[in-house]
């Protein structure tokens, strides 16, 4: 499938999803499709990869393992992110962690790195900016996640510590991604980041 068609499919997917979640009569049904939506996005990134496909898949596996591991530590010990737990709208869980969250860490790394790569910055600046972009995305996502029963903070408020940890994990994953020489200019990845950012911004309304 060409880049153009992957972008069109993703745009339609998120547009329909946004409308469905904003309408009270269909919200519950569409929210339950969130994990499937993320999985299709994940496949879109794989299908649109231009180079080093095997190394890219290896990185996604690494990101999945690291992502699930930090979430396990966070949920079961609160040493990372703070006191939180997952709701029922992100699909199949393992030890309280939705498996799609591991894939989502990979999605966030790849898409944010693609956006920053477009500016042709120094690699150290690129590393930092891509990590900051991931934290910015999380800042937009957090209030929506609670509304949609993705996850909840035990005290009802989002701690600053969550964003500190998000930056740390993001920096680690971006560093691995960069060390594997995988960042590339990719219109699908760029579009997906923008689409997801607008999607969750609309859902804050």
C-alpha positions in Angstrom: 0.0 0.0 0.0 1.4 3.4 -0.9 2.1 6.2 1.6 -0.7 8.2 0.2 -3.3 5.5 0.8 -2.0 4.7 4.3 -2.4 8.4 5.2 -5.9 8.4 3.7 -6.9 5.3 5.7 -5.5 6.7 8.9 -7.2 10.1 8.4 -10.6 8.4 7.7 -10.1 6.1 10.7 -9.4 9.0 13.2 -12.0 11.3 11.7 -14.8 8.7 12.0 -13.5 7.8 15.5 -13.5 11.4 16.7 -17.1 12.0 15.4 -18.2 8.7 17.0 -16.6 9.5 20.4 -18.0 13.0 20.4 -21.6 11.8 19.8 -23.2 10.6 23.1 -25.2 7.9 21.3 -22.1 6.2 19.8 -19.4 7.2 22.2 -19.3 4.0 24.3 -19.1 1.7 21.2 -16.3 3.8 19.5 -14.3 4.0 22.7 -14.2 0.2 22.9 -12.5 0.2 19.5 -9.5 2.2 20.7 -7.1 -0.7 20.9 -8.0 -1.8 17.4 -7.5 1.8 16.2 -4.0 1.9 17.7 -3.2 -1.5 16.2 -4.1 -0.3 12.7 -2.0 2.8 13.3 0.9 0.5 14.3 0.5 -1.6 11.1 0.4 1.6 9.1 3.8 2.6 10.4 5.2 -0.8 9.5 3.7 -0.8 6.0 5.1 2.7 5.3 8.6 2.1 6.5 11.1 3.1 3.7 14.4 1.5 4.9 15.9 -0.9 7.4 12.7 -2.8 7.8 14.1 -5.6 9.9 16.0 -3.2 12.2 12.8 -1.2 12.5 10.8 -4.3 13.5 13.5 -5.1 16.0 13.2 -1.7 17.5 9.4 -2.0 17.8 10.0 -5.2 19.7 12.4 -3.5 22.0 10.1 -0.5 22.5 7.2 -3.0 23.3 9.3 -4.8 26.0 10.5 -1.6 27.6 7.1 0.0 27.4 5.3 -2.9 29.0 8.1 -3.2 31.6 7.9 0.5 32.7 4.1 0.2 32.9 4.3 -2.9 35.1 6.7 -1.0 37.4 4.4 2.0 37.4 1.1 0.2 38.0 2.4 -2.3 40.6 4.9 -0.2 42.5 4.2 3.5 41.6 7.9 4.1 41.4 7.4 5.3 37.8 4.7 7.8 36.8 2.8 7.8 40.1 -0.3 6.1 41.4 -2.5 5.0 38.5 -4.3 2.0 37.1 -5.7 1.0 33.7 -9.4 1.0 32.8 -11.3 -1.3 30.5 -11.1 0.4 27.1 -7.6 -0.5 25.8 -8.2 -4.1 25.0 -6.5 -7.3 26.3 -4.4 -6.9 29.5 -1.5 -8.8 31.0 -0.9 -8.3 34.7 -3.1 -5.2 34.6 -1.3 -3.7 31.5 -3.1 -3.4 28.1 -0.7 -5.0 25.6 -1.5 -2.3 23.1 0.3 0.2 25.4 3.6 -1.5 24.5 2.9 -0.9 20.8 1.8 2.7 21.6 5.3 3.5 23.0 6.7 2.4 19.7 4.2 4.5 17.8 5.0 7.6 19.8 8.8 7.3 19.4 8.6 6.7 15.6 6.0 9.5 14.9 7.7 12.2 17.1 11.1 11.3 15.7 9.8 11.7 12.1 8.3 15.1 12.9 11.6 16.4 14.4 13.7 14.8 11.6 12.0 17.1 9.1 13.9 20.1 10.6 17.4 18.6 10.1 18.7 19.4 13.5 21.8 18.4 15.4 21.4 14.8 16.5 21.6 15.8 20.2 19.0 18.5 19.8 16.9 16.1 17.7 17.0 13.6 20.5 15.9 16.1 23.1 13.2 17.7 21.0 11.6 14.4 20.0 11.4 13.4 23.7 9.9 16.8 24.6 7.3 16.3 21.8 6.3 12.9 23.3 5.8 14.6 26.7 3.7 17.3 25.0 1.5 14.7 23.5 1.1 13.0 26.8 0.1 16.3 28.3 -2.8 16.5 25.8 -3.7 12.9 26.2 -3.9 12.5 30.0 -7.2 14.3 30.6 -8.8 12.5 27.7 -7.5 9.1 28.9 -9.3 9.5 32.2 -12.6 10.5 30.5 -12.4 7.5 28.1 -11.5 5.0 30.9 -8.1 4.3 29.4 -6.4 4.8 32.7 -7.0 6.7 36.0 -4.9 8.5 38.6 -5.7 7.2 42.1 -5.9 10.7 43.5 -7.8 12.1 40.5 -5.0 14.5 39.5 -2.1 14.1 37.1 1.2 14.4 39.0 4.1 16.4 37.6 6.2 13.2 38.4 4.3 11.5 35.5 5.7 13.9 33.0 9.2 13.7 34.4 9.1 9.9 34.0 7.5 10.2 30.6 10.5 12.3 29.5 13.0 9.8 31.0 11.4 6.8 29.2 11.0 8.8 26.0 14.6 9.9 26.1 15.8 6.3 26.5 13.6 5.0 23.6 14.6 7.9 21.4 18.3 7.3 22.2 17.9 3.6 21.2 16.0 4.6 18.0 18.8 7.1 17.1 21.6 4.7 18.0 20.1 2.1 15.6 20.1 4.9 13.0 16.4 4.5 12.3 14.9 8.0 12.3 13.7 8.9 8.8 11.6 11.5 7.1 8.3 9.6 6.7 5.0 11.3 5.7 2.9 8.6 7.2 4.6 8.9 10.6 4.4 12.7 10.5 0.7 12.6 9.5 -0.1 10.1 12.2 1.4 12.2 14.9 -0.5 15.3 13.7 -3.8 13.3 13.3 -3.5 11.8 16.8 -2.6 15.1 18.3 -5.7 16.8 16.7 -7.8 13.8 17.6 -7.1 13.9 21.3 -7.3 17.7 21.3 -10.8 17.6 19.9 -11.8 15.0 22.5 -10.9 17.5 25.3 -13.9 19.6 24.2 
